[in-house]
Amino acid sequence: MAKTLKMINIHPNPNQPREFFDEEKMAELVASVKEHGVMTPIEVRRRPEGGYEIVMGERRYRANKEVGNPLIKAEIVEVASDIKAFRRAMAENVNRADMTPLEEGRGYRRILDEDVNDDGSPLTEKDVADAYGKTVRYVKIRLQLLDLIPSAQHHLTHGHIGTAAAHRISELKPENQKAVITKWAQGGEGGKPMDENALLHFAHQVREQERQPSMFDVEELTDDEKAERASRKWSTRNKLDRIEQVRALLEELAKTPVEELASALEGQIGARLDQLERTAKSLQDAKFAVRQAKACADARRIVASSAAEAPKRAEPDTEDAEAVDLDAEFATLLAEVVTENAPGADGDDSEERHTEGAADETPVPVAA
């Protein structure tokens, strides 16, 4: 049952999982509390030294304090330990759109490090995933994000880069993470901003290059192998050179008067439109492939310039099948980019939201 407590007797939880609070959202909550009061009681627990400590509802407490209300409704709960209180706070916040992925990762890490099962056995990632209604892969990704360098953490916290791309970046060596973030900040083709899709592909290419130590070895090719490679290179470049001829033909066709086209294509217009549609699709596919090639070339330069030795490709692990199929994992990450960018994908909550964060080092400029 909720009780009315004095604000002076309530103290924030110094170890609560959320670290940052969005000023705009806080202002909205303050306005709501000023007009309607705190609608949902906060949760507190008794402190040994007297008074109460917040378990759930710090934003409501802060808003109530800013309004100047001397009292607040609260539920007094019995919590066995600090880590149990922390887990309750995580349960309230973990599905809120404004809890950053890094805060989730830090929360899961603390639970894994400090808590145990009822029988005293260590918690596993599956235990944590089951406790919060997540998949094991979801929890692993949040934990992996803790390996991001500070500048990358900054951009993830502020929403400049998405979780999928940040996860791929977090798997790189620190020096390569820095190189990827720097290139992202500088922009993509022609100085244009590198969007989430392009960043994910580029980070993926860097990761693939890190997994191929053979690229650092000098290849010993026979004369026939050298000739075959040179022939393939010439053939590929020749195909691209011939595209310019096709482009000129299409440009000439586009300038042809409509009446003349109608007369010349009489009885064939539908078939010719289908032909152009196929051509357009092939052009998009070729453009995508060349962009991937550029990302691969850039990735090679980044990895080759790092002094560290490239790690060996991980052997299949029967206990972690997710780490085996890299192509499938990459496809899943790419799908997450689409989901993250979809309207309404982040959800909403009127009482507990935040997005802002800070970094331990000065971030690189954001691509504008």
Secondary structure, 3 states (H helix, E strand, C coil): CCEEEEHHHEECCCCCCCCCCCHHHHHHHHHHHHHHCCCCCEEEEECCCCCEEEEECHHHHHHHHHHCCCEEEEEECCCCCHHHHHHHHHHHHCCCCCCCHHHHHHHHHHHHHHCECCCCCECCHHHHHHHCCCCHHHHHHHHHHHHCCHHHHHHHHCCCCCHHHHHHHHCCCHHHHHHHHHHHHHCCHHHCCCCHHHHHHHHHHHHHHHCCHHHHCCCCCCHHHHHHHHHHHHHHHHHHHHHHHHHHHHHHHHCCCHHHHHHHCCCCHHHHHHHHHHHHHHHHHHHHHHHHHHHHHHHHHHHHHCCCCCCCCCCCCCCCHHHCCHHHHHHHHHHHHHHHHCCCCCCCCCCCCCCCCCCCCCCCCCCC
